[in-house]
Amino acid sequence: MGILNVTPDSFSDGGRFFDSRQAIEHGLQMARDGADMIDVGGESSRPGAEPVPVEEELKRVVPVIKALSGETDCLLSVDTRKARVAEASLAAGAHLINDITAMTHDPAMPAVARDQGAGVILMHMRGDPKTMQLAPAYGDVVEEVAGYLEQRIRDLEGVGLSRHSLAVDPGIGFGKTVEHNVSLIARVDRLAHLGRPVVIGLSRKSFIGTITGREVQDRLPGSLAATAYVIQRGAHVIRVHDVKESCDVARLMDILRREEARDVDV
């Protein structure tokens, strides 16, 4: 899943693709580089980010999604927590809603997903982007995150969404310390036990910078190492900035895992 931030302030590439034409071309390049999905977002969710008005978010994402839907076969996802934005994006050609609040921010969001038959990515986040990194604390971060996501699946099934339309994301960097992030990555298999596809977004994030001492632009090697690890532990979708390099990792991991499975069967 390639990340397409149509924002002026995202932590890694804010402003680079704020112009719709540049965003569309970047999305098409990600498709050429091997992306299976493109995730289009018009509101930054970096720590400390301010919310974006609905009309501005619509202005940012809908033209990009509409253009991409006519020029690529990639699945298109809208990264939003607002029902109006999700509904307009689905009408423009999006297939999935990627909601960092697991559909708790906007009460109308579950009905939009249900009525439109959209796929949904449910992410765990403690607090909101403006406050989430203010001393996050957990007893057992892995069990608490897994338990929360399982409950959200049940809640949404209760209002008519199909379990098969839902994927889960532990929200690396969203209300977590470096230690919390490392624990969640090391136990991706626990989330896989929920029986739904696991989405992991760790590309260039600050915990990689803390561990390696690298600035955002120099975090690709660390991102790729963690990508290989989470694939091995059972992740299904990797949300990345660097599509070409990440696809190389995924292809190699798929081949190696198939060979490992063949040896075990023998």
N, C-alpha and C positions, 0 to 999 in steps of 0.2 A: 504494500500500500504506500504509494508515493504521497508525500505531504505537499499540499499546494496552499500556502498561506497568502491570501489576498488581503494583507494587512500592512500597516506601516510600522508595527511595533512587536511582531513576534520575536522570540528570543534569538533564533538562529538566522532567519533570513528576512526579518521584517523590513518591508519597503522594497525588496528586490523585485517582487512580482505584484506590487500594488496596482500598477496599471493593468487593465483587463487584457490588453493585447499581449503584454509580456507574460501574464499569468496563463493565458491560453496556450501560447507557444511553449512555455515550460511544462504544462500538463501534457502536451503532445510529445515533447521530448522524453518525459518520463515513460509514456506509453512505448515509444520507440526503444527505450532502454530496458524494457521488460516488465514494467509495472502491470500487475493484474487489476489493481484498484487505484483510484486517485481520490484523495480526501481533500475536499475544497472547504476552507474555513475563512470566514470574514471577521472573526472576533478573536483576538489573541487570548490565550489562556495561560500565558507566562505568569509566574509569581508576581503579584502586585498589579496585574493588569486591570484597567477600568472597563466596565461594560460598554458595549456599543449599542446605540439605538437600533431598533428593528429596521427602520427604513434605510439606514446606512448599511447595515449588514446585508439586506436584500440587494441593494445597489452593487455591493461588492461581489456577491457570490452567484446570483442568478444568471447574469450574462455569461459568466465563465462556464458554468455547468451546461447551459444551453448550447454554447459553442462546442464544448468538448463532446457532448452527447451526439452531435452530428458528425464528428470527425474521428472518433475512436471507439473501439469495442470494449474498452476497459469498463469495469464496474465503477460507478461514480458514487461517492459518499459526500454528504454535507456534514461538516463538523459544526454543529449548532446545538444550543439548548433552548431555542425558541421555536414554538410550534408554527408560527407564521412563516418563518424562514424555511423550516423543514418542508412545509406544505408547498411553498412556491418552488423550492429546489426540486422536489419530487416531480412536480408538474413540468419543470424545465428539463427533466431527464435523469435526475439522480435515482439511485436504486436503494441506497442505505442512508440511515441517520446515525451519525456518530455523536452521542450525547455524553459530555463529560460529567453530567449530573445523574446519569442512569435514569433519565426521564423523571426527575423529581423537581426540577426548576419550574417547568411550565406544566400546569395541570392538563392542558389540552394536548400535550405531546403524545401520550399513548394512543389517543383516538386517531390522530393523524397517521401514525404508523399502522395501526390496525386497519383503518379504512382504505389506506393506499396500498396495503400489502407490502410495506417496506421492510427490508432487513434493518436490524438495530444493533448497534454496539453500545453496551452498557458499561460505563467506566466508574470505578470507585474514586471518589475524591473526598477528602476531609476539609470541610469549609467551602470557600469559593476562591477563585484565582487571586483576589485581593488579599485574602487573609490566610490562605491554606498553609503557608510556610511559617506561621507564627507558633513555634514550639509544638509541632504535632507529636502526639503520644499514643502508644498502643500497649496493650498487655502482650498479645501475640498477634503481630501484624498480619501474618499469613492467614491464620484462622479467622481473624476479624474481617479481613477483606473478602475471603472466600465466603464467609457466612453472609456478609452484606449482599454480595452478588447473587448468591443462591436465593436470598429473600426477595431481591428485586425481580428475579425470574418468576418466582411464585406470584408476586404481586401483579405483575404484568399479565401472566397467564390468567389471573383472576378477572382481568378486565378485557379479555378477549384476544390477546396476542398469542400467537403460536410460539411454543418453546423453540421450535425449529427455526424461527426467524431471528433468534437472539444470539449474540456473541458477547463475550465478557472481556474486560480489560482491567487489570489491577491498578492502573493509574500511576505508573512510575513517575515520581517527581511531583505528584499532586497531593500535597499534605503528607509528605513522608521525608524523613531524614535519609542521609546516605545509607545508614545501617538498615533502615526499613526497605529501601529500594533493593539493596543487595539481598536481603532475606527473601523478598518476593521473587526476584529473578532466580535465586537458587532453588525455589520451590514452585516453579511454574507448573510442575506436575500436579500439585495440589489443586490448582485451578482447572487443569485439564480433566480432573475427576468430576467436575460439575457436568460434564457431558455436552458442553457447548464449545464452539471454536474459541480459542484464546487469542486475543489481539494484544500485542506488546508494542508500546511506543517508548523507545529508550534512546533514539537517535540524537547524538550530540548533547545529551542532557547534562545538567550541572554535576550530578554525582560522578559521571565519568571524568569531568574536569577536576573534581576534588581528588579522585583516586589517582589520576595520571598527572595532574598538574598542568593540563593543557587548556588553552582557551578554546572557545566554541569552534573556530575554524580549523583547529588541529585535533578534533576528537574523532575523526573517522576511524582510525585503527581501533580505538577502544570500543566504538560503536559496533564495528564488525565482529570483534571478539565476543561481545555480549550477545550479538545476533546469533552467532553460531551456537553459543551455549543454550539460548532459549529455544532454538529449533530442536536441539538435541533433547531438551527437557519437555518438549511437547507443545510448544507454541505453534499456532496455525497461520497467523497473519502478523507480519512485521511492518510496523508503520515507520517509514524512513524518509530522510531527506536525500540520501545518496542512493538512488535506485540502481544504477548500473553496478556499482560495487556490491551492494547488498544482494542483488540477483545472483552474482557470481558465488557469493557465500552460500546462498540458499540452494543453488544447483549442486554445488559440491557436497553440501550436507545431505541432500536428498539421495545422491548416488551412494555416499558412504553408509547412510542408514539402511538403504535397500540391500547393500552388500552384507552389512552386519546381520540383517534379518535373514538373508539367505543362508548365511553360515550357521545361524542358530537353528533354522529349520532342518538343515542337513544333519 
